[in-house]
């Protein structure tokens, strides 16, 4: 019995010794996985808004760098006032040097005159965000127009600022119209106005058609009626009245008509 007990203790100790390196390997691999995930998240390097004031300066685009813009799940470009909207900026680097992304910014203008700026949107800065040569990447940009902005059509101008060999450049990734709507509103003011105008025109058309029908019916009722009949005389009555004053008056009237 004592020998069996010692054998069991030996096997338990051996299992513990074999399991401890495995546990250490698993814990090490988990730690490395967490560090790798943190590095992936940090690669994009979004550092917040308004991290740098670029002033009113304008930079030219770098040769070989192209940008596009996509509104995910919002092809109509409907922007709800006071709520955040996300767009994606795609960059393709056909140059020979690495592109260092600095920031993305945008502004809202009146559609008929871009000199009249309605709102300057937030600037989203990046850290360690790069696009290597002969590569492409996508960067998110989240913005929100003022909740006090009147619904209607406006122009959105979006710009991405980057560096190549410590020289600043910028590309305008979007310069087009957006439709600002009220929160919870299904129709804009322009849509309501157009619907109301269409209904008013239909009512006026109905009144005009009714008036034309009434005028036509009145003309039909005013048509003269022609009655055709025969007048018969009683021969015996004429003979009885011959020579009286009545027949003489009838004869005088007939002479006057002739």
C-alpha positions in Angstrom: 0.0 0.0 0.0 2.8 2.4 0.9 4.5 1.6 -2.4 1.3 2.4 -4.4 0.9 5.7 -2.5 4.4 6.7 -3.3 3.9 5.9 -7.0 0.7 8.1 -7.1 2.6 11.0 -5.4 5.4 10.6 -8.0 3.0 10.7 -10.9 1.1 13.8 -9.6 4.4 15.7 -9.1 5.5 14.7 -12.6 2.2 16.0 -14.1 2.6 19.3 -12.2 6.1 19.7 -13.6 5.0 19.0 -17.1 1.9 21.3 -16.9 3.7 24.4 -15.5 5.8 25.0 -18.7 2.6 24.7 -20.8 0.8 27.2 -18.6 3.8 29.5 -18.9 3.8 29.2 -22.7 0.0 29.8 -22.9 0.3 32.9 -20.7 3.2 34.2 -22.7 1.3 33.6 -26.0 -1.7 35.4 -24.6 0.4 38.4 -23.6 2.0 38.5 -27.0 -1.4 38.4 -28.7 -2.7 41.3 -26.6 0.4 43.3 -27.4 0.0 42.5 -31.1 -3.6 43.6 -31.0 -2.6 46.8 -29.3 0.0 47.4 -31.9 -2.6 46.9 -34.7 -5.0 49.4 -33.1 -2.1 51.8 -32.6 -1.1 51.5 -36.3 -4.0 53.7 -37.4 -3.0 56.2 -34.7 -6.1 58.3 -34.4 -5.1 60.9 -31.8 -8.2 63.0 -31.6 -9.6 66.2 -33.0 -8.1 69.6 -33.5 -4.6 68.4 -32.7 -2.9 70.9 -35.0 -3.8 74.2 -36.5 -3.0 74.2 -40.2 -4.1 77.7 -40.7 -5.6 78.9 -43.9 -2.6 77.6 -45.9 -3.3 75.4 -48.9 -0.9 72.7 -50.1 -0.7 71.1 -53.5 -1.3 67.4 -54.0 1.7 65.1 -54.4 2.3 63.4 -57.7 1.2 59.8 -57.7 -1.2 60.1 -54.8 -4.9 59.7 -55.5 -7.8 59.8 -53.1 -11.5 58.8 -53.1 -14.4 59.1 -50.7 -17.2 56.8 -49.8 -20.2 57.3 -47.5 -20.8 53.8 -46.2 -24.5 52.8 -46.2 -25.4 56.4 -47.1 -25.2 56.7 -50.9 -27.8 59.5 -50.8 -25.5 61.6 -48.6 -28.2 62.5 -46.1 -26.6 64.2 -43.1 -28.7 64.4 -40.0 -28.1 67.7 -38.2 -26.5 67.2 -34.8 -25.7 63.5 -35.3 -22.3 62.0 -36.2 -21.7 60.8 -39.8 -18.9 58.6 -40.9 -17.2 58.6 -44.3 -14.2 56.7 -45.5 -11.2 58.2 -47.3 -9.2 55.9 -49.6 -5.7 56.8 -50.6 -3.6 55.1 -53.3 0.1 55.8 -53.3 1.7 55.1 -56.7 4.8 57.1 -55.7 8.2 55.9 -54.6 8.2 57.2 -51.0 6.0 56.5 -48.0 3.1 58.8 -47.3 2.7 59.9 -43.6 -0.9 60.8 -42.9 -1.3 63.9 -40.7 -4.9 64.8 -40.5 -8.3 64.9 -42.2 -10.5 68.0 -42.1 -13.7 69.3 -43.8 -15.9 72.3 -44.0 -19.5 73.1 -45.1 -20.2 75.9 -47.6 -23.1 77.4 -49.4 -23.6 75.7 -52.8 -23.7 78.9 -54.9 -20.6 80.5 -53.3 -17.8 78.5 -51.6 -16.4 81.7 -50.1 -19.3 81.7 -47.7 -18.4 79.1 -45.2 -21.3 77.8 -43.1 -19.4 75.6 -40.6 -15.8 74.5 -40.1 -15.9 70.9 -39.1 -13.5 69.1 -36.8 -9.9 68.2 -37.7 -9.1 64.5 -37.0 -5.4 63.9 -36.5 -3.4 60.7 -37.0 -0.2 59.3 -35.5 1.8 56.5 -37.2 -0.6 56.3 -40.1 1.3 55.6 -43.3 0.7 54.4 -46.8 3.8 52.7 -48.2 4.8 53.0 -51.9 2.6 51.1 -54.3 0.0 50.5 -51.7 -3.4 51.8 -50.7 -5.2 52.4 -47.4 -8.5 53.6 -46.0 -9.0 56.1 -43.2 -12.2 56.9 -41.3 -13.4 60.4 -40.7 -16.3 61.2 -38.4 -18.0 64.6 -38.3 -21.2 66.2 -37.3 -22.9 69.4 -38.6 -24.5 71.8 -36.2 -28.0 70.8 -34.9 -29.0 74.4 -35.5 -28.1 74.2 -39.2 -31.2 74.8 -41.4 -32.1 71.7 -43.5 -31.2 72.0 -47.1 -28.5 71.4 -49.7 -25.0 72.4 -48.9 -21.5 71.7 -50.3 -19.0 69.6 -48.3 -15.3 70.1 -48.9 -13.1 67.4 -47.4 -9.2 67.5 -47.3 -6.6 65.0 -46.2 -3.2 66.4 -45.2 0.0 64.3 -45.4 3.7 64.5 -45.6 6.3 62.9 -48.0 9.9 63.4 -47.0 8.8 66.0 -44.4 7.1 68.1 -47.1 3.4 68.8 -46.6 0.8 68.0 -49.2 -3.0 67.8 -49.4 -5.7 66.2 -51.5 -9.3 67.2 -51.7 -11.0 63.8 -51.5 -14.6 65.2 -51.7 -16.1 68.4 -53.1 -19.8 67.9 -53.6 -23.3 68.4 -52.3 -24.8 66.9 -49.1 -28.5 67.0 -48.0 -28.9 68.2 -44.4 -32.1 67.0 -42.7 -33.6 67.5 -39.3 -33.3 64.8 -36.7 -36.4 62.5 -36.9 -37.7 64.3 -40.0 -38.7 62.2 -42.9 -39.2 65.1 -45.3 -37.3 68.3 -45.8 -38.8 71.7 -46.0 -38.3 71.8 -49.8 -40.0 68.4 -50.2 -43.0 69.6 -48.1 -43.2 72.8 -50.2 -43.1 70.9 -53.5 -45.8 68.4 -52.3 -48.0 71.3 -51.2 -47.5 73.2 -54.5 -48.5 70.0 -56.5 -51.7 69.6 -54.4 -52.7 73.2 -54.9 -52.2 73.0 -58.7 -54.3 69.8 -58.8 -57.1 71.6 -56.9 -57.0 74.6 -59.2 -57.1 72.3 -62.2 -60.2 70.5 -60.8 -62.0 73.8 -60.2 -61.3 75.0 -63.8 -62.6 71.7 -65.3 -65.7 71.9 -63.2 -66.3 75.5 -64.3 -66.0 74.5 -67.9 -68.5 71.7 -67.5 -71.0 74.0 -65.9 -70.7 76.6 -68.7 -71.3 73.9 -71.3 -74.4 72.6 -69.5 -75.8 76.2 -69.3 -75.4 76.7 -73.0 -77.2 73.5 -73.7 -80.2 74.5 -71.5 -80.5 77.9 -73.3 -81.1 76.4 -76.7 -84.4 77.8 -78.2 -87.4 75.5 -78.4 -89.3 75.4 -81.7 -92.9 74.3 -81.4 -94.6 73.2 -84.6 -98.4 72.9 -84.6 -101.5 73.5 -86.7 -104.3 75.9 -86.2 -107.7 74.8 -87.1 -110.8 76.9 -87.4 -114.3 75.9 -87.1 -116.0 76.7 -90.4 -119.4 76.9 -88.8 -118.1 79.4 -86.3 -116.6 81.6 -89.1 -119.9 81.6 -90.9 -121.7 82.6 -87.7 -119.3 85.5 -87.1 -119.4 86.9 -90.7 -120.6 90.4 -90.9 -120.0 91.1 -87.2 -117.6 93.7 -85.8 -115.1 90.9 -84.9 -114.7 89.9 -88.5 -114.4 93.5 -89.6 -111.6 94.1 -87.0 -109.7 91.0 -88.2 -110.0 92.2 -91.8 -108.6 95.7 -90.9 -105.7 94.1 -89.1 -104.8 91.9 -92.0 -104.9 94.9 -94.4 -102.6 96.9 -92.1 -100.1 94.0 -92.1 -100.1 93.9 -95.8 
